[in-house]
Amino acid sequence: MKTFKKTLISLTIIVSGMFILLPGYGHAQVVNSATKKRISIGVGMFTDIWMNQPSGLKTRTINQGVQVFGTYNTQFGKSNLSFAIGLGISIHNLYWNYTFQGDSLNFQFVKIDTTYKRSKLTMPYFEVPIEFRLKTKSKVSVGIGFKVGYMVYAHSKYVGSDYLYKSTNTLKASFKGIKNLENFAYGPTLRIGYKWFNVAGYYSLSSIFQKAKGPDMYPISVGFVLMPF
């Protein structure tokens, strides 16, 4: 949980810094109040519900992930409607009873038949979210949008008994540069909130594995987002 909090704080600083510095790029000036009103920063946590799981593959009930994003908002005249586009980072985790075996060019899935403490696949994405927003006078807001993400530095970790030699010795293994995964992820988003608290969802239209190199699995993400401004 401590690592999770550190990751969330780091992502918040990165995205917040990007949007604070962007309006001042090329100008030695502080972001003015009008610009601040157009910028929104969101920080959230979610769980992935993994769909289309093949027989024999088991996932954890809670597959926690984090997201941080910043958007630049444009209001439609004097109405309560606006359009937002931005940048973000999200980290999805798949806790499962599988791991990998092989070198970086020829990964093979291995089902874990021994006792293990943790086996997870971590997939970070740089994202471009867009959203149409409605904000009422009662401070209830609804956002319907779409986002596209590009996967960076996917990796897998395993802690448990040595599944390679079927022994009880503890094995700690990590795999980086996994080639079985799709680089892009995309799908619609939905957000409903009151003031700064929002319930958010994301439905992936893309599989996480390349065709014929893994199961045709995709996540439905459900969680919350805090948008203090």
ABEGO torsion letter per residue (X at the ends): XAAAAAAAAAAAAAAAAAAAAAAABGBBBBBBAAAAAABBBBBBBBBBBBBGBBBGBBBBABBBBBBBBBBBBBBBEABABBBBBBBBBBBBBBBBABBBBEBAABBBBBBBABBBABBBBBBBBBBBBBBBBBBBAAGBBBBBBBBBBBBBGBBBBBBEBBAAAGBABBBBBBBBGBAABBABBBEBBBBBBBEABBBBBBBBABBABBBGAEBBBBBBBBBBBBBAX
